[in-house]
């Protein structure tokens, strides 16, 4: 069952955010993670949007996603992430077909 890390962000410090994104990307390969989308907000069709940047990363399983998120390598980036952006992070799973 594939899993997706979906982060929506409001950038506070663009330079720090770029550094965070680069360093976070360096942690993906050990967990078979694949970036799917990084995009900016283009408008609301329905509802509310609190953040204006989205990033989606695909993992082979929810367990792999959680192992990556809890890893020392990623957790070391959390202070930089929090300085760089206000972020909402969600986990979604997609059943195997």
C-alpha positions, 0 to 999 in steps of 0.5 A: 500500500503506497503512502504519501507525505503531503505538506502544505506550507507558508514560507517564512524564510525562502533561503532557509526553506530552499536549504531545508528542501535540499537537505530533506531530499537527500534523506529520501533514497534510504527510504525508497521515497520519490518526490511527486509534486512541489507546487505553488498555490494558484487559487481556491476552487472550494473551501479555504487554503491556509498555506500556499506551497505544497509538497508530496512525497511517495513512499512504498508503505506507511511504515516506510514513511514513518521510518523516514519521518522519525529517522535521525537524519530527518528529525535533525532537519525539523528545527530548520523546517520550523524556522523556514515555514509554517507547515501542515503535514498529513499522511495518506495511504492508497490501497493496492489495486 
